[in-house]
Amino acid sequence: MIKITPELSFPLTDVLFSFALQSEAAAVFDAHNALITGIGKVNAAYELTKEIQRKRPALIVNLGSAGSSHFQKGDVICCTKFIQRDMDVRGLGFELYETPLSDLPVILEYGLTMDNLPIGICGTGDNFEMGHAVKIYDVVDMEAYALAMIAMKENIPFLCLKYISDGADDNAADDWIIQVHKAAVAYGTILGLSTI
């Protein structure tokens, strides 16, 4: 059982854990429904959509590494708001981050919270951000927006936890390589999988 709050829990067999990379899941998630999507919004959207068609989960849990100049390395952040940070169609009169001609808001609000975890706003884009200075989002990744949007459109509860692996700065690449393997252990502890 995955307990999100004292009132909300899901059987493990009905939970889909989504990761971009196997290194983020590690052996902690070998016995669970783990989906490795590959890096980026397109891969994430394609693989999650296929998996939902194959077996619709009761809960989608996106776990992975992320950068932040706001939170500290090693923090686990619960993201409930998402921005497509590389969407820029201002040249046609749209707002920065707005998806043109869609009914999607600039900030997509969709996600469960977990007690005792800080809340973040995740900026998703198809680049490894190394100079994060934007204030509208405080966590950066490469998949969560696409996953949250699909979960919302499919009306499937969504939980997004991000392990801060780097500062989204000049040292981001080196820090990520060192920190990424620690994410699975942190998630296993938070979700109670290390004792199952």
C-alpha positions as CSV (number, residue, x, y, z in Angstrom):
1,M,0.0,0.0,0.0
2,I,1.2,3.5,-0.8
3,K,0.0,6.0,1.7
4,I,-0.2,9.5,0.3
5,T,-2.0,11.0,3.3
6,P,-3.7,9.4,6.3
7,E,-7.0,9.4,4.3
8,L,-5.6,8.5,0.9
9,S,-3.8,5.3,0.0
10,F,-3.4,3.0,-3.1
11,P,-2.6,-0.7,-3.4
12,L,0.9,-1.1,-4.8
13,T,-0.3,-3.4,-7.6
14,D,-2.4,-0.4,-8.9
15,V,0.4,2.2,-8.8
16,L,2.6,3.0,-11.8
17,F,6.0,4.5,-10.9
18,S,7.5,6.5,-13.8
19,F,11.2,7.3,-14.2
20,A,13.1,8.8,-17.0
21,L,16.2,6.6,-16.3
22,Q,16.8,3.2,-14.8
23,S,19.5,4.8,-12.6
24,E,16.8,6.8,-10.9
25,A,14.8,3.7,-10.0
26,A,17.7,1.4,-9.2
27,A,17.0,-2.0,-7.6
28,V,14.5,-0.4,-5.1
29,F,11.7,-0.5,-7.7
30,D,12.5,-3.9,-9.3
31,A,9.6,-5.6,-7.7
32,H,7.1,-2.8,-8.6
33,N,5.3,-1.5,-11.7
34,A,8.2,0.8,-12.9
35,L,8.0,2.5,-16.2
36,I,11.3,3.8,-17.7
37,T,10.3,6.5,-20.2
38,G,13.6,7.8,-21.5
39,I,14.6,11.5,-21.3
40,G,12.4,14.3,-22.5
41,K,8.8,15.3,-22.9
42,V,8.2,13.3,-26.1
43,N,9.6,10.1,-24.7
44,A,7.7,10.5,-21.4
45,A,4.4,11.3,-23.2
46,Y,4.7,8.4,-25.6
47,E,5.7,5.7,-23.0
48,L,3.1,6.8,-20.4
49,T,0.3,6.8,-23.0
50,K,1.3,3.3,-24.2
51,E,1.3,2.1,-20.6
52,I,-2.1,3.6,-19.7
53,Q,-3.6,1.8,-22.8
54,R,-2.0,-1.5,-21.7
55,K,-3.0,-1.3,-18.0
56,R,-4.7,1.8,-16.5
57,P,-3.2,2.6,-13.1
58,A,-5.1,3.9,-10.1
59,L,-2.2,6.3,-9.4
60,I,0.8,7.6,-11.4
61,V,3.9,8.5,-9.4
62,N,6.6,10.4,-11.2
63,L,9.9,10.0,-9.5
64,G,13.2,11.4,-10.7
65,S,16.1,13.8,-10.3
66,A,15.8,17.5,-10.8
67,G,17.7,20.7,-10.5
68,S,17.0,23.7,-8.3
69,S,18.6,26.9,-7.3
70,H,16.0,27.3,-4.6
71,F,16.0,23.9,-2.8
72,Q,19.1,22.0,-1.5
73,K,20.8,19.0,-3.0
74,G,19.3,15.9,-1.5
75,D,15.9,17.5,-0.8
76,V,12.8,15.6,-2.0
77,I,10.2,18.1,-3.4
78,C,6.5,17.4,-4.1
79,C,5.6,19.2,-7.3
80,T,1.9,20.0,-7.8
81,K,2.3,22.8,-10.4
82,F,4.0,22.4,-13.8
83,I,5.2,24.8,-16.5
84,Q,6.5,23.9,-20.0
85,R,9.6,26.1,-19.6
86,D,10.7,25.8,-23.2
87,M,7.3,26.8,-24.7
88,D,7.9,30.3,-26.1
89,V,5.5,31.6,-28.8
90,R,5.6,35.2,-27.8
91,G,6.4,36.1,-31.4
92,L,2.8,35.2,-32.3
93,G,1.4,37.2,-29.3
94,F,1.1,34.4,-26.8
95,E,2.3,34.6,-23.2
96,L,5.7,33.0,-22.3
97,Y,5.1,29.3,-21.4
98,E,1.6,29.4,-22.9
99,T,0.8,26.5,-25.2
100,P,-0.9,28.2,-28.2
101,L,-4.5,27.5,-29.1
102,S,-5.0,25.1,-26.2
103,D,-7.2,25.1,-23.1
104,L,-4.1,24.6,-20.9
105,P,-3.1,27.4,-18.4
106,V,0.5,28.6,-18.3
107,I,0.8,26.9,-14.9
108,L,-0.8,23.4,-14.9
109,E,-2.0,22.6,-11.4
110,Y,-2.4,18.9,-11.0
111,G,-0.9,16.7,-8.3
112,L,-1.3,15.2,-4.9
113,T,0.7,16.4,-1.9
114,M,2.5,14.3,0.7
115,D,2.7,15.3,4.4
116,N,6.1,16.7,5.5
117,L,7.4,17.3,2.0
118,P,8.0,20.8,0.6
119,I,5.9,21.9,-2.4
120,G,7.5,23.0,-5.6
121,I,6.6,24.3,-9.1
122,C,8.4,22.2,-11.7
123,G,9.6,23.8,-15.0
124,T,9.9,21.0,-17.6
125,G,11.9,21.5,-20.8
126,D,13.9,19.6,-23.3
127,N,17.2,20.9,-22.2
128,F,19.5,20.4,-19.2
129,E,19.2,23.7,-17.4
130,M,22.5,25.1,-16.1
131,G,21.7,28.7,-15.4
132,H,18.4,28.7,-13.6
133,A,17.4,32.2,-12.6
134,V,13.6,32.2,-13.4
135,K,11.3,32.8,-10.4
136,I,8.0,31.3,-11.8
137,Y,9.3,27.8,-11.1
138,D,11.8,26.5,-8.5
139,V,12.5,22.9,-9.7
140,V,13.7,22.0,-13.2
141,D,13.3,18.6,-15.0
142,M,12.7,17.2,-18.5
143,E,9.5,15.1,-18.2
144,A,7.1,16.0,-15.4
145,Y,4.9,18.5,-17.3
146,A,4.0,15.9,-20.0
147,L,3.3,13.2,-17.4
148,A,1.1,15.6,-15.3
149,M,-0.8,16.8,-18.4
150,I,-1.6,13.2,-19.5
151,A,-2.6,12.1,-16.0
152,M,-4.9,15.1,-15.8
153,K,-6.5,14.5,-19.2
154,E,-6.9,10.8,-18.3
155,N,-8.3,11.7,-14.8
156,I,-5.7,9.6,-13.0
157,P,-4.4,10.8,-9.7
158,F,-0.8,12.0,-10.0
159,L,2.0,12.3,-7.5
160,C,5.3,13.9,-8.5
161,L,8.4,13.7,-6.2
162,K,11.7,15.2,-7.4
163,Y,15.0,14.5,-5.8
164,I,17.2,17.6,-6.1
165,S,20.4,16.3,-7.6
166,D,22.0,19.6,-8.6
167,G,21.7,23.4,-8.4
168,A,20.7,23.9,-12.1
169,D,24.0,25.9,-12.3
170,D,27.5,25.6,-13.8
171,N,28.1,22.5,-11.7
172,A,24.9,20.8,-12.6
173,A,26.3,18.1,-14.8
174,D,29.0,17.0,-12.4
175,D,26.5,17.1,-9.4
176,W,23.9,15.2,-11.3
177,I,26.3,12.3,-12.0
178,I,27.2,12.0,-8.3
179,Q,23.7,12.5,-6.9
180,V,21.3,10.6,-9.3
181,H,21.8,7.2,-7.8
182,K,20.7,8.5,-4.3
183,A,17.2,9.3,-5.6
184,A,15.9,5.7,-5.5
185,V,16.9,5.1,-1.9
186,A,15.3,8.4,-0.8
187,Y,12.1,7.5,-2.6
188,G,12.0,4.0,-1.2
189,T,12.2,5.4,2.3
190,I,9.6,8.1,1.8
191,L,7.1,5.7,0.1
192,G,7.8,2.9,2.6
193,L,9.1,0.5,-0.1
194,S,12.4,-0.2,1.7
195,T,10.5,-2.3,4.3
196,I,8.2,-4.2,1.8
